[in-house]
Amino acid sequence: MSFRTCSGFCRCGRLFFDTVNSYTSIGCGMLLLGLERGRNVRYQSQQESEKTMPPVLQFSNAVDVATLQLWLKIAGQHFTQKQIAEALGVDARTVRRWKAGEIEPNPYQVGPALRQLILPFGAPKVDDAEFTFIDLFAGIGGIRAAFEGIGGRCVFTSEWDSYAQKTYAENFPDGHLIAGDITKVEASDVPDHDVLLAGFPCQPFSIAGVSKKNALGRAHGFQDETQGSLFFDVCRIIQKKQPRAFLLENVKNLMSHDKGRTFDVIRRALIGLGYHIHTRVIDGAHFTPQHRERIIIVGFRDEAAAHAFDFDSVPLPQKGKAVMRNILHRTDGSEPFIEADGNKYFDHETAAVLAKYTLTDKLWAYLQNYAAKHKAAGNGFGFGLVYPESVARTLSARYYKDGSEILVWQGEGKNPRRLTPRECARLMGFPDSYRIPVSDTRAYKQFGNSVVVDVMRHAAGMMKTALDADYEAPELGLVYKTA
Ligand SMILES: C[S@@+](CC[C@H](N)C(=O)[O-])C[C@H]1O[C@@H](n2cnc3c(N)ncnc32)[C@H](O)[C@@H]1O
């Protein structure tokens, strides 16, 4: 396969800016701009194995929160908290809370000043990353966003859908190439990494070439039981690259799928690869106004790290605190203007969501009739109306069809409306700096397939603590021996 890495571009991609915002490229970014401009960066897609990436994807102007965190870290190496606060026009407590991840800095407010502050110190070094990770079945990078947020650096991505690649590349402009079909990637071509991340599609396993009877009496290798599934590809990369840890994400139903057999195969395969695993179902409603239960499987190669990990170590925020009001476009004049969106979803002059998101009389009548029919038959499934204080149902990848699972109430006698793609992004925990460069239909599919970023960040933070314990363990051993 023709996958190549491009580490020089990786290092500097984050330092290219939007000229509209009067930013310029700096440090080694400037050097690379000269070297890279005009070069075709290539990436793989599902539709075509290789395709020329449009220039806009090479030098995106996205300055996301993860980037700001990195800049804050660099600034922290040269200035006191007070000095940083003064330069940014905030108080020192705010800077401390940004650094601790308690609140997020606003890229549009502090980005330019922060960049100015670190300008003399050049580009962040690769070594600044606290750990490396790979992003399999990457979608639009929801899991990646969380792991970058805690100091990780992505060294490899696989995603075969070219529209998801477009959204991903625009939001994570670090320049390493996006590999396509993971089944075609040799495990030896995957760079070394500390943590493997995969929100793999769930598939039933048919025991390949092994009858049930034979299977019972033998030690199972993942090769026997998962052959032909995408989980097999996750296993073969773990086996070859031996990452220190992994995080796998899936729908809650994975546990009951095929009467629990699918999950049992997964569990045994991971343990068979020498990993200690923890699993937990977490509902996105702890963080965003959306019921979205997902299973998270976390595994550690090192026993000390596995022992140090505890899903209960950080309490989840109370469910129901986040409500739709927090993510819906505000019609009271306080809706922030997002440059990349312009008036695509929300008309800032009239302070209203565009009319095209309101259901037509025909569709609204159809959904009401359909719901009434099902109610009469004793089935509860119909449309889901949401109000400012509601928590929504799960956003699905089919949302683009009729939007019936989450319809926004617009007042008595008025037809409800769909969420806009920007509202979907917020419902999944993506910051407003996250760019949506695809059509509404694609965007609905992509967000419906993604993860609640905050759930991933929650798990990622606990994993990092455990991995730090993993590093400390041998030193403790030495102290005991010499004492
Ligand atoms: C459940 S989604 C994961 C979404 C991701 N966690 C996110 O935050 O957006 C699974 C993704 O796997 C991708 N995929 C499925 N089969 C694949 C394959 N053989 N190679 C690479 N990507 C694949 C799909 O296109 C889809 O985007």
The ligand as a Gaussian input file, in Angstrom:
#p B3LYP/6-31G(d) Opt

LIG

0 1
 C      -18.469000       4.475000      14.184000
 S      -17.562000       5.392000      13.052000
 C      -16.300000       6.047000      14.082000
 C      -16.437000       7.519000      14.254000
 C      -15.322000       8.201000      15.014000
 N      -15.095000       7.634000      16.304000
 C      -15.606000       9.697000      15.138000
 O      -15.370000      10.307000      16.163000
 O      -16.077000      10.290000      14.181000
 C      -16.682000       4.147000      12.168000
 C      -15.856000       4.702000      11.029000
 O      -15.093000       3.622000      10.470000
 C      -14.948000       3.862000       9.090000
 N      -14.580000       2.578000       8.454000
 C      -15.371000       1.490000       8.289000
 N      -14.679000       0.513000       7.699000
 C      -13.427000       0.968000       7.487000
 C      -12.239000       0.409000       6.920000
 N      -12.224000      -0.829000       6.419000
 N      -11.121000       1.155000       6.879000
 C      -11.116000       2.423000       7.364000
 N      -12.210000       3.013000       7.907000
 C      -13.347000       2.293000       7.978000
 C      -16.303000       4.402000       8.674000
 O      -16.229000       5.139000       7.466000
 C      -16.677000       5.266000       9.887000
 O      -16.303000       6.610000       9.691000

